[in-house]
Amino acid sequence: MVTLLPWRETSTADVAERLAQGMDGTVIATSTDIRLPLIAACAGAGVPFYCEKPLAFRSDELDAIAFAAAPVAARSMVGFMMRYHAAFRALAALDLTGAFRFALSIGHDVTQWRANWRFSESYAARAEGGGVLLDLCHEIDMAHCLFPDLTLVGCDSLGHAAYPGVDVASLVTLRTPAGATGTVAMDYLCPQLVRRTMIDTPGLSADFDFASGVYRTSSSAGTQTHDFAQDRNAMFVAAMRDFLSLIRGTVTPDTPHLPRFDLTLPSCRLIAQAWEARQFTANTQKDIP
């Protein structure tokens, strides 16, 4: 049986009461600024949770969430569904040793996202927990999966006069332990969807265009084009299948890039650090109602 608890009509006490009735698991899909009390309620009741990304936008809040979630951390998940994309899994399986350059980008005109939807009325328009860096943070998570132990160099952002403190475009600069520097670019501005990952190593170059579905690798032997047909819904189904398995205790930590709560914390921390490091350089003139 599935029970829906609309957050606007529900208190943390209501959630705790329902959890005490013996739920097997919980999906937390609130805005980013409402995470800690719900995760604490789940952990207190011993109920694993699936929480939408990102977990938090401040490092101290993330620390508090990690502490509160400890009793169910190994049976809970974070919604980094791009880890289930067939092309990403193939990219992550490549030998990226010695990578000296990488760039991930995602962008699309936010006014085209959904019919009868306005940016100004959404969570994304809030200074606390909104903005493109948090909204489209899958690419930061992907970069962290490809290059563990990334460190943040900086984050330059464009703002909007109508939405103070909200980034509508951000460029995150990162560095690998070996010293290679790369970027993750996110925006609400591109007229057509952009979603692309490019990585260069001495032996291999990868150019994976997730928007067009064209995936290429190049080496001294030539260029190959790969087919990674992907049903978007299949990623969500696979993630939920793993969450149900975690609830039962049947998924092992060596599942490739499993977004188990405790295993995603370094990536979540990088996202929070990037949000905290935003430096607004200018405002866009695009009309975003």
Secondary structure, 3 states (H helix, E strand, C coil): CCCCCCHHHCCHHHHHHHHCCCCCCEEECCCCCCCHHHHHHHHHCCCCEEECCCCCCCHHHHHHHHHHHHHHHHHCEECCHHHHCHHHHHHHCCCCCCCCEEEEEEECCHHHCCCCCCHHHCHHHCCCCCCHHHHCCHHHHHHHHHCCCCEEEEEEEEECCCCCCCCCEEEEEEECCCCCEEEEEEECCCCCCEEEEEEECCCCEEEEECCCCEEEEEECCEEEEECCCCCHHHHHHHHHHHHHHHHHCCCCCCCCCCCEHHHHHHHHHHHHHHHHCEEEEEECCCCCC
